[in-house]
Amino acid sequence: MNWQQEIAYFFGGLFLANALPHYISGLMGHAFQSPFATPRGEGYSTSVTNVVWGFVNLVAAYWLLVRVGDFDIHNLVHVGAPGLGMLLISLFAGRHFGKFNGGNAAKAS
């Protein structure tokens, strides 16, 4: 496996994880932050915008994971690269969106 495939798989995982909150929020009919809102990445976009943006991210993930190289789910490097991409974008998104949705403050019992 060459390093270009590992980079593609990393970004495939990143796009896959980014697709989930947008697509699911849109399916539920909820507004959610997106790059198309004002201010960018902080304001809320419509549920339809989020469904479309989530779907675009799913297509990008598919392209990078399935169409680049020969992805093998039994290969630790093939699974680890997208897993790392998913983890890093998820940590970033949780922290970023937590500012707007109350998810960064621990609640006392």
N, C-alpha and C positions, 0 to 999 in steps of 0.2 A: 504494500500500500504506500502510496506517495503522500507527501505532506499536503498537496492540493486537495486530495480527497478528504483528509482529516479536517481541513479548514471548511470544506463544503458541508461535511457532516456536522461540524460544530454549529455553523450558521443554520443548517436544517433544523437542529434541535432548538435553536434560538427562535426561529420563525414558528415552529410548532407550539412552543410554550406561549409565545405572544398571541397566537391565534385563539387560544382557549378563552381568555377572559372577554375578548371582544365578541367572539362568536356566541358564547354562552349568554353574555349580557344582552346581546341583540336578540337572541332566540327567546329570552325571557321578557322582552319588551322594555328593558331598562336602558336608560341613557348611561353612557360610560365615556371616560376620557379617551381621546384619540388624537392622532396628529392633525386631524382636520378641524379641530375645535379651536375656539378663541378664548383664552390664549392657548397656543399650540401645546398639546400634551397635558393641559391642566383643565381646560373647559370640557364640558360634556357634549358629546355628539349623539345624534339620534340612534335608536335601536337599529334602524335599517343601515345607517352608515357603519355601525359596528359589525353587523352581519357581513356586509360586503368586505370590510377591512379584515375581519377574521378569515373569511374565505380566501382572500388574496394571500394572506399569510400561510394558510394551509396549502395552497398551490405552490408557493415558494418552498415550503418545507418538503413537499412531495418531490419537487424537482431536484432539490439538493440532496435528499436522502435516497431517493430511488433511481433517479436518472443519471446521477454522477457516480461513476465507478460501479462496483459490485458489492453493495451493502450486504453484510452477513450478520444477522442478529446473534449468531453464536460467537462472533469475534469481539473480544473485549474492547479493542481499540475502536472498532466500528460503532459499538454501543456507547462507549465512554465519551467519545467526542460530542455526539449530540446530547448526551446526558449532562455534560459539563455546560454546554450552551444553554440547555434548559434551566439548569440550576442558577447560573449567573444572571440570566435575564429575569428569572422568577424572583431572585433576591432583590434585584434592582427595582422591578415593578412593584413588589410588595412594599418596599420602602417608599418609593415615589408616590404611588397611589394611596398609600396609607396616610399621607399628609392630608389628603382630601376626603378620605372616607373613615377617618378615626381609627385606622388599624395600627398606628405606631405607638399608641399609649397603652401600657399595660393596665388592666382594670383590677382594682382591689377586690378581694373576695368578701 
